[in-house]
């Protein structure tokens, strides 16, 4: 009997970039150009990127820049066909684990003010609003909300992550079958007028 494919999270490689670009285009109104991730992997020593897979299929990714004692979340997305399965939570935990392993003091990110789903996820994991970047997003000049965690190694933050990790671990594994919605095909094709999720920071809880 063949078992259900298990979600895996591992470092991103150059071989993953085609799948990453398909998710990028399905998730953001202003996607990074194809070469951007290759440059990040090959030339940016501050950059660390992860991918999430079910079986052999890449269904999400995220990344951080480690600058001094700060982990800056640069991007975060789950393919629309696999959202609302707590995959985003698992990826965020992996990014915070990576930050701690690299001795980051805190994590920070920017998110669209209008992206309430992403903001709720980040707040759940200890990010709090600390400022605004006016007209941060080039597609519509929307402001970005700056969110930062408490110091990651504090007992309060460690207890929060441990509790949330236990909840996610106790949940059923993500369904391996993609959403059948034709607007979320894994080959990246979308019908005319298909909606694209707003924001540079995605959400895929």
Buried (B, 14 or more C-beta within 10 A) or exposed (E): EEEEBEBEBEEBEEEBBEBBBBBBBBBBBEBBEEEBBEEBBEEBEEBBBBBBBBEEBBBBBBBBBBEEEBBBBBBBBBBBBBBBBBBBBBBBBBBBBBBBEEEBBBBBBBBBBBBEBBBEBBEEBBBEBEEEEEEBBEEEEBBBBBBBBBEBEBEEBEEBBEEBBEEBEEEEEBEBEBBEEEBBBBEBEBEEEBEBBBBBBBBBB
